[in-house]
Amino acid sequence: MRTKREVFKEIEIVINESKSIEDCRYKRKIQKRVEFLRQMQFYLETNPTIDFIQKQYDNISNKMDSINKEYLDNYEFVSNLDAITRRKTRNMFDEMHDVKKIKNQIIALKYLLKK
């Protein structure tokens, strides 16, 4: 599991590297990375245990798996449609189930569990 110190060092490294960059798109990407790392730092200040984080990760992964299974079970007819309609249908389904939020949670928990 990552520690507060490791996250803080990574924030410093990213900020120092960004000082020499002039590309606006890349700078925005770096700003988002720093925001993400700061969120992880704040979360680690609550002193979660590795067991708790692992349990959260397992729960959210299971939730994501069940959402994907539900989509495959209930939207079989979509495979007969054209690609644009399939994508729109999947996007609407994902919005209904907050898939973007769940994916972000999975990314954050994976980051915290890495060593």
Contacts in CASP RR format, 6 or more apart in sequence:
PFRMAT RR
TARGET T0000
AUTHOR 0000-0000-0000
METHOD contacts of the structure
MODEL  1
MRTKREVFKEIEIVINESKSIEDCRYKRKIQKRVEFLRQMQFYLETNPTI
DFIQKQYDNISNKMDSINKEYLDNYEFVSNLDAITRRKTRNMFDEMHDVK
KIKNQIIALKYLLKK
1 50 0 8 1.000
1 53 0 8 1.000
1 112 0 8 1.000
1 113 0 8 1.000
1 115 0 8 1.000
2 40 0 8 1.000
2 44 0 8 1.000
2 111 0 8 1.000
2 112 0 8 1.000
2 113 0 8 1.000
2 114 0 8 1.000
2 115 0 8 1.000
3 44 0 8 1.000
4 41 0 8 1.000
4 44 0 8 1.000
4 45 0 8 1.000
7 37 0 8 1.000
7 40 0 8 1.000
7 41 0 8 1.000
7 44 0 8 1.000
8 41 0 8 1.000
10 37 0 8 1.000
11 34 0 8 1.000
11 37 0 8 1.000
11 38 0 8 1.000
11 41 0 8 1.000
14 30 0 8 1.000
14 33 0 8 1.000
14 34 0 8 1.000
14 37 0 8 1.000
15 34 0 8 1.000
17 30 0 8 1.000
18 27 0 8 1.000
18 30 0 8 1.000
18 31 0 8 1.000
18 34 0 8 1.000
21 27 0 8 1.000
21 30 0 8 1.000
36 108 0 8 1.000
36 111 0 8 1.000
39 108 0 8 1.000
40 108 0 8 1.000
40 111 0 8 1.000
40 112 0 8 1.000
43 108 0 8 1.000
43 112 0 8 1.000
44 112 0 8 1.000
48 112 0 8 1.000
50 113 0 8 1.000
53 109 0 8 1.000
53 112 0 8 1.000
53 113 0 8 1.000
54 113 0 8 1.000
56 105 0 8 1.000
56 109 0 8 1.000
57 106 0 8 1.000
57 109 0 8 1.000
57 110 0 8 1.000
57 113 0 8 1.000
60 102 0 8 1.000
60 105 0 8 1.000
60 106 0 8 1.000
60 109 0 8 1.000
61 106 0 8 1.000
63 102 0 8 1.000
64 99 0 8 1.000
64 102 0 8 1.000
64 103 0 8 1.000
64 106 0 8 1.000
67 97 0 8 1.000
67 99 0 8 1.000
67 102 0 8 1.000
71 90 0 8 1.000
71 93 0 8 1.000
75 89 0 8 1.000
75 90 0 8 1.000
75 93 0 8 1.000
78 85 0 8 1.000
78 86 0 8 1.000
78 89 0 8 1.000
78 90 0 8 1.000
79 86 0 8 1.000
81 89 0 8 1.000
93 99 0 8 1.000
94 100 0 8 1.000
END
